């Protein structure tokens, strides 16, 4: 495969000069850039086409969003029961069994819990702690609705960004600098950009797709998914607004960039990421060659590789079909488990003192550091592992901007959270375990906290 990518420029152009090849290279790639990577001002706010289309669907669905999201959770629970709680000799003969048979009993349990509690929330039947606005409604309707549309539309059209030569072109151009800084392929910049202007979930989906295609090794995919799936600009702004520090948005965003760059440099050099091998999915050979030979011009080489990739790429209809099944997998197998984790986290936080008790050692540390309202803030240091937005919710209940800034900063830099990205990673082919994800979360928190603490001191 690499030999095919290193043909001479004249050979690649002679093979790629058909109008179909150029239409796929330019048309499909430009559509992907326009849909995922091009920010613009819409109704007074910066956004991308994916966000606008998602908002249009949200407006069209309106109050019926609860029927859309909760129905998917209920269907996901039924499928989990049929495919995972019946004899394997029966379930393996069912259609698409390879997609709906869970890899772990925990997914089945979470899906069933999600189906039951989502149904209770939909019909407002059951205990208040289940169906309340801050628990069931937030998890299964409000947050789920936004994520469903973003990820669903993203999965459908993501191949236009990945399959038609754009990544080969950008990766070859940026390979030298990105490899020197992070020991990663240049095409990983697209994963980062997709999350920067769009969604960290889309970046995880993209990284998994590239890993399964043989473009990333196990080490590279694990590093990218856990360190480069950064939160989007709109989410940082939303975090600042909810936390009540919108006047310090630029400082918050600058802090996030600094911390994420440092984490991307430091974390891969430490276990568990340092233990990953440069092995490729399914025993494949490496499918990526971004190296530019001596005497070759990098720009010409990048275009050559893009043309070769576009020539062998699938039709747009085939790409959408592939994206559709990726969407179905995430809707029915990932989202029920993810939103159930968020529901459980919110329920425990609002209705018990468990998290406060668990965070007592952290309260002592914050108190010794003279962090204002340390007792309220302490759960926010680790609860982000379960759900990214809960530290921000805690920050909104705190009056001191010093503490607000720290919690808001953690929510946009820890990156590993089981209500979305961690579940996506675990549902993917990337060979990373729960304990490894927790370890990476801890390392990122240890790096981020003192930096945020120092910046907060300078600001407040």
C-alpha positions as CSV (number, residue, x, y, z in Angstrom):
1,X,0.0,0.0,0.0
2,X,2.8,2.4,0.9
3,X,4.5,1.6,-2.4
4,X,1.3,2.6,-4.2
5,X,1.3,5.9,-2.4
6,X,4.9,6.7,-3.5
7,X,4.4,6.6,-7.2
8,X,5.9,9.3,-9.3
9,X,3.9,12.5,-9.7
10,X,3.4,11.8,-13.4
11,X,2.1,8.3,-12.7
12,X,-0.3,9.5,-10.0
13,X,-1.6,12.3,-12.2
14,X,-2.1,10.0,-15.3
15,X,-4.1,7.7,-13.1
16,X,-6.0,10.4,-11.4
17,X,-6.9,12.8,-14.3
18,X,-10.5,11.5,-14.9
19,X,-13.2,14.0,-14.0
20,X,-14.6,11.5,-11.5
21,X,-11.4,11.4,-9.6
22,X,-11.1,15.2,-9.5
23,X,-14.8,15.5,-8.6
24,X,-14.3,13.2,-5.6
25,X,-11.0,14.9,-4.6
26,X,-12.3,18.4,-4.8
27,X,-16.0,18.1,-4.5
28,X,-16.2,15.7,-1.6
29,X,-13.2,17.1,0.3
30,X,-14.5,20.7,0.0
31,X,-17.9,19.5,1.2
32,X,-16.2,17.9,4.2
33,X,-14.2,21.1,4.9
34,X,-17.3,23.3,4.6
35,X,-19.5,21.0,6.7
36,X,-17.0,20.3,9.5
37,X,-14.1,22.7,9.6
38,X,-15.3,26.2,8.4
39,X,-16.4,28.5,11.2
40,X,-18.6,31.4,10.4
41,X,-20.9,33.9,12.1
42,X,-24.6,32.8,12.1
43,X,-27.2,34.8,14.0
44,X,-24.5,36.6,15.9
45,X,-22.5,33.6,17.0
46,X,-19.6,31.6,15.7
47,X,-20.6,28.1,14.5
48,X,-20.1,25.6,11.7
49,X,-22.4,24.1,9.1
50,X,-22.8,20.9,11.2
51,X,-24.0,23.1,14.1
52,X,-26.4,25.1,12.0
53,X,-28.0,21.9,10.4
54,X,-28.2,20.4,13.9
55,X,-29.9,23.5,15.2
56,X,-32.4,23.5,12.3
57,X,-33.4,19.9,13.1
58,X,-33.6,20.8,16.8
59,X,-36.0,23.6,15.9
60,X,-38.1,21.4,13.6
61,X,-38.3,18.7,16.2
62,X,-39.0,21.1,19.0
63,X,-41.0,19.7,21.9
64,X,-41.1,16.3,20.2
65,X,-37.3,15.9,20.9
66,X,-38.2,13.8,24.0
67,X,-40.0,11.3,21.8
68,X,-37.1,11.1,19.4
69,X,-34.4,10.6,22.1
70,X,-36.3,8.5,24.6
71,X,-37.6,6.2,21.8
72,X,-34.0,5.4,20.8
73,X,-33.1,4.6,24.4
74,X,-36.1,2.3,24.6
75,X,-35.3,0.6,21.3
76,X,-31.6,0.3,22.3
77,X,-32.7,-1.5,25.6
78,X,-35.0,-3.9,23.7
79,X,-32.2,-4.7,21.2
80,X,-29.8,-5.3,24.1
81,X,-32.2,-7.8,25.6
82,X,-32.8,-9.6,22.4
83,X,-29.2,-9.8,21.2
84,X,-27.5,-10.2,24.6
85,X,-29.9,-12.0,27.0
86,X,-31.0,-14.7,24.6
87,X,-29.0,-17.9,23.8
88,X,-25.9,-17.0,21.7
89,X,-26.9,-19.7,19.2
90,X,-30.0,-17.7,18.5
91,X,-28.7,-14.1,18.7
92,X,-25.8,-14.7,16.3
93,X,-28.3,-15.7,13.5
94,X,-30.1,-12.4,13.9
95,X,-29.5,-9.6,11.3
96,X,-26.5,-7.3,12.1
97,X,-25.6,-9.4,15.2
98,X,-22.0,-8.3,14.8
99,X,-23.1,-4.8,15.6
100,X,-25.7,-5.4,18.3
101,X,-24.0,-8.1,20.4
102,X,-22.3,-6.1,23.2
103,X,-18.6,-6.7,23.9
104,X,-19.2,-6.4,27.7
105,X,-22.2,-7.2,30.0
106,X,-21.9,-3.7,31.4
107,X,-23.1,-2.2,28.1
108,X,-26.2,-4.4,28.3
109,X,-26.9,-3.4,31.9
110,X,-26.5,0.3,31.2
111,X,-28.7,0.1,28.1
112,X,-31.5,-1.7,30.0
113,X,-31.3,0.9,32.8
114,X,-31.3,3.6,30.2
115,X,-34.4,2.3,28.4
116,X,-36.4,2.0,31.7
117,X,-35.4,5.4,33.1
118,X,-35.8,7.1,29.8
119,X,-39.3,5.7,29.5
120,X,-40.1,6.9,33.0
121,X,-38.8,10.3,32.1
122,X,-40.8,10.4,28.8
123,X,-44.1,9.6,30.5
124,X,-43.2,11.4,33.8
125,X,-44.0,8.3,35.8
126,X,-41.8,7.3,38.8
127,X,-39.8,8.8,41.5
128,X,-39.0,12.5,41.3
129,X,-35.2,11.9,41.5
130,X,-35.5,9.9,38.2
131,X,-37.8,12.2,36.2
132,X,-36.7,15.6,37.5
133,X,-35.5,18.4,35.2
134,X,-31.9,18.2,36.6
135,X,-31.6,14.4,36.3
136,X,-33.7,12.4,33.8
137,X,-34.8,15.3,31.6
138,X,-31.3,16.7,31.4
139,X,-29.7,13.4,30.5
140,X,-32.2,11.7,28.3
141,X,-33.8,14.7,26.5
142,X,-31.8,18.0,26.7
143,X,-28.2,16.8,26.5
144,X,-29.1,13.6,24.5
145,X,-30.9,15.6,21.8
146,X,-28.0,17.9,21.1
147,X,-25.5,15.0,21.1
148,X,-27.7,12.7,19.0
149,X,-28.0,15.3,16.2
150,X,-24.3,16.3,16.2
151,X,-23.0,12.8,16.2
152,X,-25.6,11.4,13.9
153,X,-25.0,14.0,11.2
154,X,-21.3,13.8,11.8
155,X,-21.2,10.0,11.2
156,X,-23.2,10.3,8.0
157,X,-20.9,12.8,6.4
158,X,-17.5,12.2,8.1
159,X,-16.2,10.0,5.2
160,X,-16.3,13.1,3.0
161,X,-13.6,14.5,5.3
162,X,-11.5,11.3,5.6
163,X,-11.9,9.2,2.4
164,X,-11.2,11.5,-0.6
165,X,-7.6,12.7,-0.3
166,X,-7.8,15.7,2.1
167,X,-6.1,13.9,5.0
168,X,-3.3,12.7,2.7
169,X,-2.8,16.2,1.4
170,X,-2.8,17.9,4.8
171,X,-0.9,15.1,6.5
172,X,2.0,15.2,4.1
173,X,2.2,19.0,4.3
174,X,2.2,19.1,8.1
175,X,4.0,15.8,8.8
176,X,7.4,17.2,9.7
177,X,6.3,19.7,12.4
178,X,3.6,17.5,13.9
179,X,5.9,14.5,14.1
180,X,8.6,16.5,15.7
181,X,6.3,18.0,18.3
182,X,4.1,15.1,19.2
183,X,5.5,12.0,17.4
184,X,2.2,11.7,15.4
185,X,1.3,11.7,11.8
186,X,0.5,15.1,10.2
187,X,-3.1,14.0,9.4
188,X,-3.8,14.0,13.1
189,X,-4.1,17.8,12.8
190,X,-7.5,17.2,11.1
191,X,-8.8,15.2,14.2
192,X,-7.8,18.2,16.4
193,X,-9.3,20.7,14.0
194,X,-12.6,18.7,13.8
195,X,-13.0,18.8,17.6
196,X,-11.7,22.4,17.9
197,X,-14.5,23.9,15.6
198,X,-17.0,21.0,15.9
199,X,-17.2,18.3,18.5
200,X,-14.7,16.1,20.5
201,X,-17.0,13.1,19.8
202,X,-16.6,13.6,16.1
203,X,-12.8,13.6,16.5
204,X,-13.0,10.3,18.4
205,X,-15.1,8.7,15.7
206,X,-12.7,10.0,13.1
207,X,-9.7,8.7,15.0
208,X,-11.3,5.2,15.3
209,X,-12.1,5.2,11.6
210,X,-8.5,6.1,10.7
211,X,-7.2,3.4,13.0
212,X,-9.4,0.7,11.4
213,X,-8.2,1.8,8.0
214,X,-4.6,1.3,9.0
215,X,-3.6,5.0,9.0
216,X,-2.9,5.1,12.7
217,X,-1.2,2.6,14.9
218,X,-2.6,1.5,18.3
219,X,-0.2,4.0,20.0
220,X,-1.1,6.8,17.7
221,X,-4.8,6.3,17.9
222,X,-4.8,6.0,21.7
223,X,-2.7,9.2,22.0
224,X,-4.9,11.2,19.6
225,X,-8.2,10.0,21.1
226,X,-7.2,10.9,24.6
227,X,-5.2,14.1,24.0
228,X,-6.3,15.7,20.8
229,X,-10.1,15.3,21.0
230,X,-10.3,18.7,22.5
231,X,-13.6,20.5,23.3
232,X,-14.9,22.9,20.7
233,X,-14.9,26.7,20.8
234,X,-18.7,26.9,21.3
235,X,-18.5,24.5,24.2
236,X,-15.8,26.6,25.9
237,X,-18.0,29.6,25.5
238,X,-21.0,27.8,26.8
239,X,-18.9,26.6,29.8
240,X,-17.8,30.1,30.6
241,X,-21.4,31.4,30.4
242,X,-22.8,28.7,32.6
243,X,-20.0,29.0,35.1
244,X,-20.6,32.8,35.2
245,X,-17.2,33.9,34.0
246,X,-18.0,34.8,30.4
247,X,-16.0,38.0,30.8
248,X,-12.9,35.8,31.1
249,X,-13.7,33.6,28.1
250,X,-10.4,34.4,26.3
251,X,-8.4,33.6,29.4
252,X,-10.2,30.3,29.8
253,X,-9.7,29.4,26.2
254,X,-6.1,30.3,26.3
255,X,-5.6,28.2,29.4
256,X,-7.2,25.3,27.7
257,X,-4.9,25.5,24.7
258,X,-1.8,25.8,26.9
259,X,-2.8,22.8,29.1
260,X,-3.9,20.6,26.2
261,X,-0.6,21.2,24.4
262,X,1.4,20.4,27.6
263,X,-0.7,17.3,28.2
264,X,-0.2,16.2,24.6
265,X,3.6,16.4,25.0
266,X,3.8,14.9,28.6
267,X,1.0,12.3,28.8
268,X,2.2,10.0,25.9
269,X,5.6,9.8,27.6
270,X,4.1,8.3,30.8
271,X,2.3,5.0,31.4
272,X,-0.2,3.9,30.2
273,X,0.2,5.6,26.8
274,X,4.0,5.0,26.8
275,X,3.3,1.2,26.9
276,X,1.3,1.1,23.6
277,X,2.9,-0.5,20.6
278,X,2.9,0.8,17.0
279,X,0.8,-2.2,15.9
280,X,-1.9,-1.8,13.3
281,X,-5.6,-2.9,13.4
282,X,-6.2,-6.5,12.4
283,X,-2.6,-7.2,11.8
284,X,-2.6,-4.9,8.8
285,X,0.5,-3.3,7.4
286,X,0.9,0.4,7.8
287,X,-1.3,2.2,5.2
288,X,0.2,5.7,5.7
289,X,3.2,7.3,4.1
290,X,3.7,11.0,4.7
291,X,7.4,10.9,4.2
292,X,8.8,13.1,1.4
293,X,11.8,11.8,-0.3
294,X,15.0,13.7,-0.9
295,X,14.6,16.1,-3.8
296,X,10.8,15.9,-3.8
297,X,8.7,19.1,-3.2
298,X,6.3,18.5,-0.3
299,X,3.4,20.3,-1.9
300,X,3.7,18.2,-5.1
301,X,4.0,15.0,-3.1
302,X,1.0,15.9,-1.0
303,X,-1.1,16.5,-4.1
304,X,0.1,13.2,-5.7
305,X,-1.0,11.2,-2.6
306,X,-4.4,13.0,-2.5
307,X,-5.0,12.1,-6.2
308,X,-4.1,8.4,-5.6
309,X,-6.5,8.2,-2.6
310,X,-9.3,9.9,-4.4
311,X,-9.0,7.5,-7.3
312,X,-9.5,4.4,-5.1
313,X,-12.1,6.0,-2.8
314,X,-15.7,4.8,-2.7
315,X,-18.6,6.7,-4.2
316,X,-20.4,9.3,-2.1
317,X,-23.4,7.0,-1.8
318,X,-21.3,4.2,-0.4
319,X,-19.7,6.6,2.0
320,X,-23.0,7.8,3.3
321,X,-24.2,4.2,3.7
322,X,-21.1,3.4,5.7
323,X,-21.7,6.5,7.8
324,X,-25.3,5.5,8.4
325,X,-24.4,2.2,10.0
326,X,-21.8,3.9,12.1
327,X,-24.6,6.3,13.3
328,X,-26.9,3.3,14.1
329,X,-24.2,1.7,16.1
330,X,-23.6,4.9,18.2
331,X,-27.3,5.6,18.6
332,X,-28.3,2.1,19.7
333,X,-25.2,0.7,21.4
334,X,-23.2,3.7,22.7
335,X,-25.6,6.5,23.5
336,X,-27.9,4.6,25.9
337,X,-24.9,3.6,28.1
338,X,-23.4,7.1,27.9
339,X,-26.5,9.0,28.9
340,X,-27.3,6.5,31.6
341,X,-23.9,7.3,33.1
342,X,-24.7,11.0,33.0
343,X,-28.1,10.3,34.5
344,X,-26.6,8.3,37.4
345,X,-24.0,11.0,38.0
346,X,-26.5,13.7,38.2
347,X,-28.8,11.7,40.4
348,X,-26.0,10.9,42.9
349,X,-24.8,14.5,42.9
350,X,-28.2,16.1,43.5
351,X,-29.7,13.5,45.8
352,X,-27.0,12.1,48.0
353,X,-23.8,13.2,49.8
354,X,-21.7,10.4,48.4
355,X,-19.6,12.5,46.1
356,X,-19.1,15.1,48.9
357,X,-17.8,12.3,51.2
358,X,-15.5,10.9,48.5
359,X,-14.1,14.3,47.8
360,X,-13.2,15.1,51.5
361,X,-9.4,14.6,50.9
362,X,-9.6,17.0,48.0
363,X,-11.5,19.5,50.1
364,X,-8.6,19.4,52.6
365,X,-6.1,20.0,49.8
366,X,-8.2,22.9,48.3
367,X,-8.7,24.4,51.8
368,X,-4.9,24.3,52.4
369,X,-4.4,26.1,49.1
370,X,-6.9,28.7,50.3
371,X,-9.3,28.0,47.4
372,X,-12.6,29.8,48.2
373,X,-15.6,27.6,48.8
374,X,-13.4,24.5,48.8
375,X,-16.1,22.2,50.2
376,X,-18.5,22.9,47.3
377,X,-15.7,22.8,44.7
378,X,-14.0,19.5,45.8
379,X,-16.4,17.1,43.9
380,X,-15.7,19.1,40.7
381,X,-12.1,17.9,40.6
382,X,-13.0,14.3,39.8
383,X,-16.7,14.2,38.9
384,X,-15.7,15.3,35.4
385,X,-14.6,11.7,34.8
386,X,-18.3,10.7,34.7
387,X,-19.7,13.8,32.9
388,X,-17.8,16.7,31.5
389,X,-20.5,19.3,32.2
390,X,-21.1,18.6,35.9
391,X,-18.0,20.6,37.1
392,X,-19.4,23.6,35.3
393,X,-22.8,23.0,36.9
394,X,-21.0,23.0,40.3
395,X,-19.2,26.2,39.3
396,X,-22.5,27.9,38.6
397,X,-23.5,27.4,42.3
398,X,-20.2,29.0,43.5
399,X,-19.9,32.7,44.0
400,X,-16.2,33.2,43.9
401,X,-14.7,33.7,40.4
402,X,-11.4,32.2,41.4
403,X,-13.0,28.8,42.1
404,X,-15.3,29.1,39.1
405,X,-12.4,29.6,36.8
406,X,-10.6,26.4,38.1
407,X,-13.7,24.2,37.8
408,X,-14.5,25.6,34.3
409,X,-10.9,25.0,33.3
410,X,-11.0,21.4,34.4
411,X,-14.2,20.7,32.6
412,X,-12.6,21.7,29.3
413,X,-9.1,20.1,29.8
414,X,-9.7,16.7,31.5
415,X,-11.2,15.4,28.2
416,X,-11.9,11.9,29.5
417,X,-15.5,11.5,30.6
418,X,-17.7,8.4,30.5
419,X,-20.9,10.1,29.5
420,X,-19.5,10.5,26.0
421,X,-15.9,10.4,24.8
422,X,-14.7,7.6,27.1
423,X,-17.7,5.4,26.0
424,X,-17.0,6.2,22.4
425,X,-13.3,5.2,22.9
426,X,-14.3,2.0,24.6
427,X,-16.9,1.2,21.9
428,X,-14.2,1.8,19.3
429,X,-11.5,-0.6,18.0
430,X,-8.8,1.4,19.8
431,X,-7.3,-1.0,22.4
432,X,-7.6,1.0,25.6
433,X,-9.2,-0.1,28.9
434,X,-11.3,1.5,31.6
435,X,-8.3,1.6,34.0
436,X,-6.1,3.2,31.4
437,X,-8.7,5.9,30.7
438,X,-9.0,6.6,34.4
439,X,-5.2,6.8,34.7
440,X,-5.0,9.3,31.8
441,X,-7.8,11.4,33.4
442,X,-5.8,11.6,36.6
443,X,-2.6,12.5,34.8
444,X,-4.4,15.3,32.9
445,X,-6.0,16.6,36.1
446,X,-2.6,16.7,37.9
447,X,-1.1,18.7,35.0
448,X,-4.1,21.0,34.6
449,X,-4.9,21.9,38.2
450,X,-1.7,23.8,39.2
451,X,-1.7,25.7,35.9
452,X,-5.4,26.8,36.4
453,X,-4.6,27.6,40.1
454,X,-1.7,29.8,39.0
455,X,-3.7,31.6,36.3
456,X,-6.6,32.1,38.6
457,X,-4.2,33.8,41.1
458,X,-3.1,36.1,38.3
459,X,-6.6,37.0,37.2
460,X,-8.4,37.3,40.5
